[in-house]
Amino acid sequence: MNIALERQEREHESILRFASSTEPHQTLFHLKTNHGIETLFEAAGSERLIVVVVYTSSCGVCSRVLKAVDAVRKEYADHSGVLFCKHDAQTEYDTRSDVSQLYRITSVPTILFFADGALVRRSNPIRDVREGFGRRSSLDIEKELNCLSSTVSAMVADMLEEQLL
């Protein structure tokens, strides 16, 4: 079996375990490929909201957003209707990933919200927070993180409410 197929199969198995688990997830699940997102859609079913943070490892702001989304993941740990994932938009060859190309990610961090296998909302959380603060340039990091967490948490709550209607 070729190496790419082996990786894809391992990711597929890992996603199936992640999506079918009834235990609270300890971390943001790392999606590596577009195939992984498609597998997650199939495994998660239509009743679940999927939140994917698209980031790059070289982006300092992205790490703050990942921490904020991880705090929201902990807040929703007992809610089986939400799956939280992350995806590095840069490949090991310094090119844009297939996921970032497919969903036309032009800046990171970006948060994608999927319901029933379809993209239903996208957000650039740093822009959203800065707009809420009138574009002040020197926000205290802790305040910004608290804002990011509550902004993302409100988005998740809105999306879950929309799904129930």
C-alpha positions, 0 to 999 in steps of 0.5 A, a space after each residue: 500500500 502506498 504511503 498516502 493511502 496508508 495515511 488516509 486510512 489512518 485518518 479515516 479510522 481516527 475520525 470514525 473513532 472521534 465522531 462516534 465517541 460518546 466521551 467528552 473530547 480532550 482536545 481539538 481534533 486535528 483534521 488533515 485533509 479534505 477527505 478527513 472533513 468529508 469522512 467526518 460529515 458522514 460519521 457525525 450525521 446530520 444532527 451535529 454541528 462541526 466547528 473547524 478552526 483553520 489556522 497556520 502554526 506560524 500565526 501568533 494570533 491563530 494560537 490565541 484563537 485556538 486557545 479560545 476555541 478550546 475553552 469553548 470546547 471545554 464549555 460544551 464538553 457534555 454536549 454531544 451535538 458539537 464536534 470541535 476540530 482544527 486544520 492547519 491551512 499550510 502543508 508541509 510543503 509550504 503551500 495551501 492545503 486542499 481544505 483551505 482551497 476548497 473553502 476559499 480561506 483567504 486569511 487565518 484564523 478562520 472558523 468554519 461552521 458546518 451543519 448537515 455536511 454543509 458550510 453554514 457560517 464562517 467567521 474571522 474571530 479576530 476581526 469580529 472582536 476588533 470591530 466590537 472594540 472599535 479597532 483599538 490596537 493595544 488590547 490586553 491579551 487576557 481581555 481579548 481571549 475572554 472576548 474571543 471565547 465568549 464570541 465563539 461560544 455565542 456563535 456555537 449557541 446560535 448555531 445549535 439553536 438554529 439547528 433545533 428550530 
